[in-house]
Amino acid sequence: MATWHNWARTEVASPRHFDTPGTVDDLARVVAAASDRGERVKAVGAGHSFTGVAVTDGTLISLDRMSGIAAVEPTPTGARVAVQAGTRLRDLGDMLWAQGLAVPNLGDIDVQSLAGAISTGTHGTGGAFPGLAGAVCATTIVLADGRVVDCSPDHESELFEASRLGLGALGVLATVTLECVPAFRLRAEEAPSSLQTTLDALDELRSGTDHFEFYWFPHTDGVLVKRNTRLPGTTPVRPVGRIRGLVDDEVLSNGVFALFQEAGTRRPGTIPALNRVASRALSPRTFVDRSYRVFASARRVRFREMEYALPVEHLPEVLREIDEWLQRNDTRVGFPVEVRFAPADDVWLSTAHGRDTAYVAVHQYHRRDHRPFFDGVEPILRAAQGRPHWGKLHSLTALELREIYPRFDDFLAVRDRVDPGRTFGNPYLRRVLGD
């Protein structure tokens, strides 16, 4: 492999070696050999992180051949399922459904590998349903010297806690065991609304819906509201019709949307008008399908993203401040601002650690300079006690991150113990974890 780049084209790497192990033993041999050569080692899945978390000039390991379910252990509430770390989320849904199971919550993109998703803090939305790392109940990790360590709350407990969201800084995940629930369907209700109406009813919408989120179109008051309600797995399916799905999800959400982004790139002054059209283009719809099919959406228009996690009570004021910033500046933004929610959890480096959370994600089309918008909005998000998503663009360093994560130093202590030579280090990790 001469050159690797991530999906967003924000990062590029030229590793000396590229390996695709197919078993845990193969993975251990690759890591040990690279370590003996004195090379840095990074693992990569889909490359969907916007940051340089997977960049290396040493050995780059693809986990694509390490895919599938390794074991299923029934429990009173579902099952504990050991999954090979390279399994793509879009494939995992089908695999679990065949077992009568599902992951409790998922994000809205399903191309990531399981290891990559949990290692960067991928989350979905839902006031009672934590992010993906919150469902992890055991891990198997390969350390710098090639040792294979099984971790759980009862064995290597500190390494387990750190590896649930480890940024690839501790070793290479080989398997991840998830607490799964019985398979369920979702009834999806999507409808246009206004930002003010949505914020006025925010507490009711959050508490009255299993999975609630909304998309605000900058330079307008328009939003698209999404409400997903959990239903038994035996509930009859009522999917979006083939023609309606083609029009909504392919033509409007991807095809026309891409044309709007290109038009806005050539003539930024047209973006507010284009956003007004976009905010009204999608009409209300309701459908029922398998959970993982509803959680995820096709994203074919390339973009750059920054996302911060805030105490939920700060959300209305933050959105108002972002709106005011846009009114004061010449920056035009054609991508919606995405707002999601999560409950407090206990994962050491989780953005929702210890507090109920609202996520505010801002985007910019990949052909436009994202920096003016992101640089303008980031101080607003930071002032609201925000924590940046580990896999998305931000400017924070270890000094600042230590102040907002109560278990930050505990994580660093585990890292110092299992990787003192920084075999798994790289420039991004030096910035966010220090050295």
C-alpha positions as CSV (number, residue, x, y, z in Angstrom):
1,M,0.0,0.0,0.0
2,A,1.6,3.3,-1.1
3,T,-0.9,5.7,0.3
4,W,-3.9,5.5,2.6
5,H,-6.5,8.2,3.1
6,N,-9.6,8.5,5.2
7,W,-13.2,8.9,3.9
8,A,-13.3,12.6,4.4
9,R,-9.9,13.1,2.7
10,T,-8.7,15.1,5.8
11,E,-5.8,12.6,6.5
12,V,-3.3,10.7,4.5
13,A,-0.6,8.2,5.4
14,S,2.2,6.3,3.7
15,P,2.9,3.2,5.9
16,R,6.0,1.1,5.4
17,H,4.0,-2.1,5.9
18,F,0.4,-3.0,5.4
19,D,-1.0,-6.2,6.9
20,T,-4.4,-7.9,6.8
21,P,-4.4,-10.6,9.5
22,G,-7.2,-13.1,9.5
23,T,-7.0,-14.5,13.0
24,V,-6.0,-13.3,16.5
25,D,-2.8,-15.3,16.3
26,D,-1.9,-13.7,13.0
27,L,-2.7,-10.2,14.5
28,A,-0.4,-10.9,17.5
29,R,2.4,-12.0,15.2
30,V,2.0,-8.8,13.0
31,V,2.0,-6.5,16.0
32,A,5.0,-8.2,17.7
33,A,7.0,-8.2,14.5
34,A,6.3,-4.5,13.9
35,S,7.2,-3.7,17.5
36,D,10.5,-5.6,17.2
37,R,11.3,-3.5,14.1
38,G,10.7,-0.4,16.2
39,E,7.8,0.7,14.1
40,R,4.6,2.4,15.1
41,V,1.5,0.3,14.7
42,K,-2.1,1.5,13.9
43,A,-5.2,-0.5,13.0
44,V,-7.8,0.8,10.6
45,G,-11.4,-0.1,9.8
46,A,-13.4,2.0,7.3
47,G,-11.3,5.1,7.8
48,H,-14.4,7.1,8.8
49,S,-12.8,9.1,11.5
50,F,-12.2,12.7,10.4
51,T,-9.1,12.9,12.6
52,G,-5.6,11.3,12.2
53,V,-6.3,8.7,14.8
54,A,-5.3,5.8,12.4
55,V,-2.4,7.5,10.7
56,T,1.0,5.9,10.8
57,D,4.3,5.8,8.9
58,G,5.0,2.3,10.3
59,T,2.7,-0.7,10.1
60,L,-1.0,-0.2,9.2
61,I,-3.2,-3.1,10.0
62,S,-6.6,-3.6,8.3
63,L,-9.0,-5.7,10.4
64,D,-11.3,-6.4,7.4
65,R,-10.5,-10.1,7.4
66,M,-11.4,-10.4,11.1
67,S,-15.1,-10.3,10.7
68,G,-18.1,-12.2,12.1
69,I,-19.6,-13.5,15.3
70,A,-17.3,-15.6,17.4
71,A,-19.6,-16.7,20.2
72,V,-23.1,-16.1,21.6
73,E,-23.9,-16.5,25.3
74,P,-27.6,-16.2,26.2
75,T,-28.5,-14.0,29.2
76,P,-31.9,-13.3,30.9
77,T,-32.1,-10.0,29.0
78,G,-30.7,-11.1,25.6
79,A,-27.2,-12.4,25.0
80,R,-23.5,-11.5,25.2
81,V,-22.1,-11.7,21.7
82,A,-18.4,-11.8,21.0
83,V,-17.8,-10.1,17.7
84,Q,-14.6,-10.0,15.7
85,A,-13.3,-6.4,15.8
86,G,-13.2,-5.8,12.0
87,T,-16.9,-6.5,11.5
88,R,-18.7,-3.7,9.8
89,L,-21.7,-2.4,11.6
90,R,-23.9,-2.8,8.5
91,D,-23.1,-6.5,8.4
92,L,-23.4,-6.9,12.2
93,G,-27.1,-6.0,12.1
94,D,-27.9,-8.9,9.7
95,M,-25.8,-11.3,11.7
96,L,-27.5,-10.4,15.0
97,W,-31.0,-10.4,13.5
98,A,-30.4,-14.0,12.4
99,Q,-29.8,-14.8,16.1
100,G,-32.9,-13.0,17.2
101,L,-30.7,-10.2,18.6
102,A,-29.8,-6.5,18.2
103,V,-27.4,-3.9,19.5
104,P,-29.4,-1.6,21.9
105,N,-28.4,1.6,20.0
106,L,-26.5,2.6,16.9
107,G,-25.3,5.7,15.2
108,D,-26.7,7.0,11.9
109,I,-23.7,5.7,9.8
110,D,-23.1,2.0,9.6
111,V,-20.0,1.7,7.4
112,Q,-17.5,1.7,10.3
113,S,-15.8,-1.4,11.8
114,L,-16.9,-2.3,15.3
115,A,-13.4,-1.6,16.7
116,G,-13.2,1.8,15.0
117,A,-16.7,2.8,16.2
118,I,-16.2,2.0,19.9
119,S,-12.6,3.3,19.9
120,T,-13.7,6.8,18.8
121,G,-16.9,7.0,20.8
122,T,-19.6,6.5,18.1
123,H,-23.0,7.0,19.5
124,G,-26.6,7.2,18.4
125,T,-29.5,9.1,20.0
126,G,-31.9,8.3,22.8
127,G,-32.3,9.6,26.3
128,A,-32.1,6.1,27.9
129,F,-29.7,4.4,25.5
130,P,-25.9,4.9,25.8
131,G,-23.5,5.0,22.9
132,L,-21.9,1.8,21.5
133,A,-19.1,1.7,24.0
134,G,-21.7,1.5,26.8
135,A,-22.8,-1.9,25.4
136,V,-19.3,-3.4,25.6
137,C,-18.9,-6.0,28.4
138,A,-15.6,-7.6,27.4
139,T,-12.7,-7.1,25.0
140,T,-9.7,-9.0,23.7
141,I,-6.8,-6.8,22.9
142,V,-3.3,-7.4,21.4
143,L,-0.6,-5.4,23.2
144,A,2.6,-4.1,21.8
145,D,4.6,-7.2,22.6
146,G,2.1,-9.4,20.9
147,R,0.4,-10.6,24.1
148,V,-3.3,-11.3,23.8
149,V,-5.2,-10.2,26.8
150,D,-8.9,-10.9,27.6
151,C,-10.5,-8.0,29.6
152,S,-13.7,-7.7,31.5
153,P,-15.0,-6.0,34.7
154,D,-13.7,-9.0,36.6
155,H,-10.3,-9.6,34.8
156,E,-7.9,-6.8,33.9
157,S,-10.6,-4.4,34.9
158,E,-8.7,-1.2,34.3
159,L,-7.5,-2.2,30.9
160,F,-11.1,-3.2,30.1
161,E,-12.4,0.2,31.2
162,A,-9.8,2.0,29.1
163,S,-10.3,-0.3,26.1
164,R,-14.0,0.3,25.8
165,L,-13.1,3.7,24.3
166,G,-9.3,3.5,23.7
167,L,-8.6,5.6,20.7
168,G,-6.3,2.8,19.4
169,A,-3.8,4.0,22.0
170,L,-3.5,0.8,24.1
171,G,-3.3,-2.0,21.5
172,V,-5.3,-3.5,18.7
173,L,-8.7,-4.9,19.5
174,A,-9.3,-8.4,18.3
175,T,-12.8,-9.1,19.6
176,V,-15.4,-7.0,21.3
177,T,-18.2,-8.6,23.4
178,L,-21.5,-6.7,23.4
179,E,-24.6,-6.9,25.7
180,C,-27.3,-7.4,23.0
181,V,-31.0,-7.3,23.4
182,P,-33.8,-9.2,21.7
183,A,-34.3,-8.1,18.1
184,F,-36.6,-5.1,17.8
185,R,-38.2,-2.9,15.2
186,L,-38.5,0.8,15.1
187,R,-41.4,3.0,14.0
188,A,-39.8,6.0,12.4
189,E,-41.7,9.3,12.2
190,E,-40.1,12.1,10.3
191,A,-41.6,15.5,9.7
192,P,-40.6,19.1,9.1
193,S,-40.9,21.7,11.9
194,S,-39.4,24.9,13.1
195,L,-36.4,25.4,15.4
196,Q,-38.4,27.5,17.9
197,T,-41.2,25.0,18.0
198,T,-38.8,22.1,18.6
199,L,-36.8,23.9,21.3
200,D,-40.1,24.9,23.1
201,A,-41.1,21.3,23.2
202,L,-37.6,19.8,23.8
203,D,-38.1,18.2,27.2
204,E,-41.3,16.5,26.0
205,L,-39.8,15.3,22.8
206,R,-36.7,13.9,24.5
207,S,-38.6,12.1,27.3
208,G,-41.5,11.0,25.2
209,T,-39.6,9.3,22.4
210,D,-37.2,6.4,22.6
211,H,-34.8,7.9,20.0
212,F,-35.2,11.6,19.2
213,E,-33.1,13.8,17.0
214,F,-33.4,16.8,14.7
215,Y,-31.6,18.6,11.9
216,W,-31.6,22.4,11.8
217,F,-31.0,24.1,8.4
218,P,-28.7,27.1,9.1
219,H,-29.9,30.5,7.9
220,T,-33.5,29.3,8.4
221,D,-35.9,28.4,11.2
222,G,-36.5,25.0,9.5
223,V,-35.8,21.6,11.1
224,L,-36.4,18.0,10.2
225,V,-37.5,16.1,13.3
226,K,-37.0,12.3,13.6
227,R,-38.7,10.2,16.3
228,N,-38.0,6.5,16.5
229,T,-40.1,4.2,18.8
230,R,-39.0,0.7,19.8
231,L,-41.4,-2.1,18.9
232,P,-41.3,-5.9,19.4
233,G,-39.3,-7.8,16.7
234,T,-42.4,-9.6,15.6
235,T,-44.2,-6.3,14.7
236,P,-45.2,-6.3,11.0
237,V,-42.9,-4.4,8.7
238,R,-44.1,-1.2,7.0
239,P,-41.1,-0.1,5.0
240,V,-40.9,3.0,2.9
241,G,-42.2,2.2,-0.5
242,R,-39.7,1.6,-3.3
243,I,-40.5,4.7,-5.2
244,R,-40.8,6.9,-2.1
245,G,-37.5,5.6,-0.7
246,L,-35.8,6.2,-4.1
247,V,-37.1,9.8,-4.2
248,D,-36.5,10.7,-0.5
249,D,-33.3,8.8,0.3
250,E,-31.4,8.8,-3.0
251,V,-32.8,11.7,-5.2
252,L,-33.5,14.3,-2.4
253,S,-31.2,13.3,0.5
254,N,-28.2,12.5,-1.8
255,G,-28.6,13.5,-5.4
256,V,-30.4,16.9,-5.2
257,F,-28.5,17.6,-1.9
258,A,-25.2,17.1,-3.7
259,L,-26.3,19.5,-6.5
260,F,-27.3,22.1,-3.8
261,Q,-23.8,21.8,-2.2
262,E,-22.1,22.3,-5.6
263,A,-24.3,25.2,-6.4
264,G,-23.6,26.7,-2.9
265,T,-19.8,26.2,-3.5
266,R,-19.9,28.2,-6.7
267,R,-22.2,30.9,-5.3
268,P,-22.3,30.9,-1.5
269,G,-24.8,33.7,-1.5
270,T,-27.5,31.3,-2.7
271,I,-27.1,28.9,0.3
272,P,-29.8,30.5,2.6
273,A,-32.3,30.1,-0.2
274,L,-31.2,26.6,-1.0
275,N,-31.5,25.7,2.7
276,R,-35.1,27.0,2.8
277,V,-35.9,24.8,-0.2
278,A,-34.2,21.8,1.4
279,S,-35.9,22.3,4.8
280,R,-39.3,22.0,3.0
281,A,-38.5,19.3,0.4
282,L,-38.9,16.2,2.6
283,S,-42.6,15.6,3.4
284,P,-43.7,13.8,6.6
285,R,-43.4,10.0,6.5
286,T,-43.8,7.0,8.9
287,F,-42.4,3.6,8.4
288,V,-41.5,0.4,10.4
289,D,-38.4,-1.7,9.9
290,R,-35.6,-3.6,11.6
291,S,-33.9,-1.4,14.1
292,Y,-30.5,-1.2,12.4
293,R,-32.1,-0.4,9.1
294,V,-33.8,2.6,10.6
295,F,-30.9,3.9,12.7
296,A,-28.6,4.2,9.7
297,S,-28.9,6.5,6.7
298,A,-27.1,6.5,3.4
299,R,-24.5,9.3,3.3
300,R,-23.0,9.7,-0.2
301,V,-22.2,13.4,-0.1
302,R,-18.8,13.9,1.4
303,F,-18.3,16.4,4.2
304,R,-16.2,17.5,7.2
305,E,-17.7,17.4,10.7
306,M,-17.1,18.7,14.2
307,E,-19.3,17.5,17.1
308,Y,-19.4,18.5,20.7
309,A,-21.2,16.9,23.6
310,L,-22.9,19.4,26.0
311,P,-24.9,19.2,29.2
312,V,-28.3,18.9,27.8
313,E,-29.6,22.0,29.6
314,H,-27.2,24.2,27.6
315,L,-28.5,23.1,24.2
316,P,-31.2,25.9,23.5
317,E,-28.8,28.7,24.3
318,V,-26.0,27.2,22.2
319,L,-28.1,26.9,19.1
320,R,-29.3,30.5,19.5
321,E,-25.6,31.6,19.8
322,I,-24.7,29.6,16.7
323,D,-27.6,31.3,14.8
324,E,-26.5,34.7,16.0
325,W,-22.9,34.0,15.0
326,L,-24.1,33.1,11.5
327,Q,-26.1,36.3,11.3
328,R,-23.0,38.3,12.2
329,N,-20.6,36.7,9.8
330,D,-20.4,36.1,6.0
331,T,-19.9,32.3,6.4
332,R,-22.6,30.3,4.6
333,V,-23.4,26.7,5.6
334,G,-25.3,24.3,3.4
335,F,-25.3,21.3,5.7
336,P,-27.8,20.9,8.5
337,V,-26.7,21.0,12.1
338,E,-27.5,17.6,13.7
339,V,-28.7,17.4,17.3
340,R,-28.9,14.1,19.2
341,F,-29.1,13.0,22.8
342,A,-27.6,10.4,25.2
343,P,-27.9,9.5,28.9
344,A,-25.0,9.7,31.3
345,D,-22.6,6.7,31.3
346,D,-19.5,5.6,33.1
347,V,-17.1,4.9,30.2
348,W,-13.9,6.7,31.1
349,L,-13.4,8.7,27.9
350,S,-17.1,8.8,26.8
351,T,-18.3,12.3,25.8
352,A,-21.4,11.5,27.9
353,H,-19.4,10.4,31.0
354,G,-21.3,11.4,34.1
355,R,-23.9,13.7,32.5
356,D,-27.0,13.6,30.4
357,T,-25.9,14.9,27.0
358,A,-26.9,16.8,23.9
359,Y,-24.7,16.4,20.8
360,V,-24.4,19.3,18.4
361,A,-22.7,18.3,15.1
362,V,-21.8,20.9,12.5
363,H,-20.8,20.1,9.0
364,Q,-19.3,21.7,5.9
365,Y,-19.2,20.4,2.3
366,H,-15.8,18.9,1.5
367,R,-15.1,21.3,-1.4
368,R,-15.5,24.3,0.9
369,D,-13.2,25.5,3.7
370,H,-14.7,24.2,6.9
371,R,-12.3,26.2,9.1
372,P,-14.1,29.6,9.3
373,F,-17.4,27.9,10.5
374,F,-15.7,25.4,12.8
375,D,-13.4,28.0,14.3
376,G,-16.3,30.4,14.9
377,V,-18.6,27.8,16.5
378,E,-16.0,25.9,18.6
379,P,-15.7,28.6,21.3
380,I,-19.4,28.6,21.8
381,L,-19.5,24.8,22.3
382,R,-16.4,24.9,24.6
383,A,-18.0,27.7,26.7
384,A,-21.0,25.4,27.3
385,Q,-18.7,22.7,28.9
386,G,-18.6,20.8,25.6
387,R,-16.5,17.8,25.0
388,P,-15.4,17.1,21.4
389,H,-16.2,13.8,19.7
390,W,-12.9,11.9,19.5
391,G,-13.3,10.9,15.9
392,K,-14.3,14.3,14.5
393,L,-12.5,17.6,14.0
394,H,-11.6,19.8,16.9
395,S,-8.7,21.8,18.2
396,L,-8.3,20.7,21.9
397,T,-5.1,19.3,23.4
398,A,-4.4,17.0,26.3
399,L,-4.1,19.9,28.7
400,E,-7.7,21.1,27.9
401,L,-9.1,17.6,27.7
402,R,-7.8,16.6,31.1
403,E,-10.0,19.3,32.6
404,I,-13.2,17.9,31.2
405,Y,-12.7,14.2,31.7
406,P,-12.7,13.1,35.4
407,R,-11.0,9.7,34.5
408,F,-8.5,11.2,32.0
409,D,-5.4,10.5,34.2
410,D,-6.7,7.0,34.9
411,F,-6.7,6.3,31.2
412,L,-3.2,7.7,30.8
413,A,-2.0,5.4,33.7
414,V,-3.3,2.4,31.9
415,R,-1.6,3.5,28.7
416,D,1.7,4.0,30.4
417,R,1.5,0.5,31.8
418,V,0.6,-1.4,28.6
419,D,2.4,0.8,26.0
420,P,5.2,2.7,27.6
421,G,7.1,2.8,24.3
422,R,4.2,4.3,22.5
423,T,4.1,1.6,19.8
424,F,0.5,2.7,19.1
425,G,1.2,6.4,19.2
426,N,1.0,9.0,16.4
427,P,0.7,12.8,16.1
428,Y,-3.0,12.9,16.8
429,L,-2.6,10.9,20.0
430,R,0.3,13.1,21.1
431,R,-2.0,16.1,20.8
432,V,-5.0,14.7,22.6
433,L,-3.3,12.5,25.2
434,G,0.1,14.1,25.6
435,D,3.3,12.0,25.8
